[in-house]
Amino acid sequence: MTRLLLDTHAFLWWCEDAPQLSLKAREAITGNDCLVSFASFWEIAIKVSLEKLRLPAKPEKYLPEQMSLNGFEQLKISLRQMMRTAALPFHHRDPFDRLLIAQALEEEVAIVSRDPMIELYGVMRIW
């Protein structure tokens, strides 16, 4: 099994069984060990507080339930990973995506994401 990092939208779409999640992404998530970054939890919390995202339950209940239900592993954010973002070119300006890219580079894992900009950093993207 390979370890994969789920982009925030891929994680949420998996949890919701949303049709936006590609078949290739579904197969990859099903057959591998998946990580969800603390950066994604932070992004979700911010979007919920700004009312740009609605979840079926409060984030503090929903996110741990989904992590446990799906057997996903939490990926903490290290100082090394945060500092790696400073060295990244500015192909991508979104701070959450930049941190996910840095984590993928540091952890040497692919990202499950619909965002093709990720590939500009030399990160393998599954979609």
Order of alpha helices (4+ residues) and beta strands (2+ residues): beta-alpha-alpha-beta-alpha-alpha-beta-alpha-alpha-beta-beta
